[in-house]
């Protein structure tokens, strides 16, 4: 193993200290994102994940819809999947899209619960 010394803004250093044991994993994921091939068919999910990471209001979560580009990418993979013509990379992309859809459904379900709790409290 190699040691690397970094100079980071204090705020980032503090956030990373909470995940010190996972730093190699965090760096690996960050490098993958930086080196991601924009043609891999998966770049459209970043905008969804960034939106959710921004802790939007329940109302905003319920309004969330895929971009036209993301919708087209998923549609193309769906058609190929139905025809049994997915490559190994496309199969991986499809699985990632399914997982992203699962995350969005969970977020929307929780948003509905929060809005329901709010309206119950207001009554």
C-alpha positions as CSV (number, residue, x, y, z in Angstrom):
1,X,0.0,0.0,0.0
2,X,1.1,3.6,-0.6
3,X,0.5,6.6,1.5
4,X,-0.7,9.9,0.1
5,X,-0.9,13.2,1.9
6,X,-3.6,15.6,0.8
7,X,-4.4,19.2,1.7
8,X,-8.1,19.7,1.9
9,X,-10.5,22.4,2.9
10,X,-11.4,22.0,6.6
11,X,-15.0,21.3,5.9
12,X,-14.2,18.5,3.5
13,X,-11.6,17.1,5.8
14,X,-14.1,17.0,8.7
15,X,-16.7,15.2,6.5
16,X,-14.1,12.7,5.4
17,X,-13.0,11.9,9.0
18,X,-16.5,10.5,9.6
19,X,-15.8,7.9,6.8
20,X,-12.1,7.4,7.3
21,X,-12.3,3.6,7.1
22,X,-14.1,3.9,3.7
23,X,-11.7,6.4,2.1
24,X,-10.2,3.9,-0.5
25,X,-13.8,3.1,-1.6
26,X,-14.8,6.8,-1.7
27,X,-11.8,7.6,-3.8
28,X,-12.4,4.7,-6.2
29,X,-16.0,5.7,-6.7
30,X,-14.9,9.3,-7.3
31,X,-12.3,8.2,-9.9
32,X,-14.8,6.1,-11.6
33,X,-17.1,9.0,-11.9
34,X,-14.3,11.3,-13.3
35,X,-13.3,8.6,-15.8
36,X,-16.8,7.6,-16.8
37,X,-17.2,7.2,-20.5
38,X,-20.1,9.6,-21.3
39,X,-21.1,7.1,-24.0
40,X,-21.6,4.3,-21.4
41,X,-25.3,5.1,-21.3
42,X,-25.2,5.8,-17.5
43,X,-24.3,9.4,-17.2
44,X,-27.9,10.6,-17.0
45,X,-28.2,9.2,-13.5
46,X,-25.8,11.6,-11.9
47,X,-28.3,14.4,-12.2
48,X,-30.9,12.4,-10.3
49,X,-28.5,11.4,-7.6
50,X,-27.2,14.9,-7.2
51,X,-30.8,16.1,-6.9
52,X,-31.6,13.6,-4.2
53,X,-28.3,14.4,-2.4
54,X,-29.4,18.0,-2.2
55,X,-32.2,16.9,0.2
56,X,-35.1,18.4,-1.8
57,X,-38.5,19.0,-0.2
58,X,-41.1,16.2,-0.4
59,X,-43.0,18.2,-2.9
60,X,-39.9,18.5,-5.2
61,X,-39.2,14.8,-4.9
62,X,-42.8,14.0,-6.0
63,X,-42.3,16.3,-9.0
64,X,-39.1,14.5,-10.1
65,X,-39.1,13.1,-13.6
66,X,-36.3,11.8,-15.7
67,X,-34.7,14.1,-18.2
68,X,-35.5,13.4,-21.9
69,X,-32.0,12.1,-22.4
70,X,-32.2,9.7,-19.5
71,X,-35.7,8.6,-20.6
72,X,-34.4,7.8,-24.1
73,X,-31.4,5.8,-22.8
74,X,-33.7,3.7,-20.6
75,X,-36.1,3.2,-23.4
76,X,-33.3,2.0,-25.8
77,X,-32.1,-0.4,-23.2
78,X,-35.6,-1.7,-22.5
79,X,-36.1,-2.4,-26.2
80,X,-32.8,-4.2,-26.5
81,X,-33.6,-6.2,-23.3
82,X,-36.9,-7.3,-24.7
83,X,-35.2,-8.4,-27.8
84,X,-32.5,-10.3,-25.8
85,X,-29.8,-8.2,-27.4
86,X,-28.1,-6.5,-24.4
87,X,-24.3,-6.5,-24.3
88,X,-22.6,-7.2,-21.0
89,X,-22.0,-3.4,-20.5
90,X,-25.6,-2.7,-21.4
91,X,-26.8,-5.3,-18.9
92,X,-24.8,-3.6,-16.2
93,X,-26.2,-0.2,-17.2
94,X,-29.8,-1.7,-17.1
95,X,-29.2,-3.0,-13.6
96,X,-27.9,0.4,-12.5
97,X,-31.0,2.1,-13.9
98,X,-33.2,-0.4,-12.1
99,X,-31.4,0.4,-8.9
100,X,-31.8,4.1,-9.5
101,X,-35.5,3.6,-10.1
102,X,-35.7,1.7,-6.9
103,X,-34.0,4.6,-5.0
104,X,-36.4,7.2,-6.6
105,X,-39.4,5.1,-5.7
106,X,-38.2,4.9,-2.1
107,X,-37.7,8.6,-2.0
108,X,-41.1,9.3,-3.4
109,X,-42.7,6.9,-1.0
110,X,-41.0,8.6,2.0
111,X,-42.0,12.0,0.6
112,X,-45.7,10.8,0.5
113,X,-45.4,9.7,4.1
114,X,-43.9,13.0,5.2
115,X,-46.6,15.0,3.4
116,X,-49.3,12.7,4.9
117,X,-47.8,13.2,8.4
118,X,-47.7,17.0,7.8
119,X,-51.4,17.1,6.7
120,X,-52.3,14.9,9.7
121,X,-50.5,17.3,12.0
122,X,-52.2,20.3,10.4
123,X,-55.7,18.9,10.9
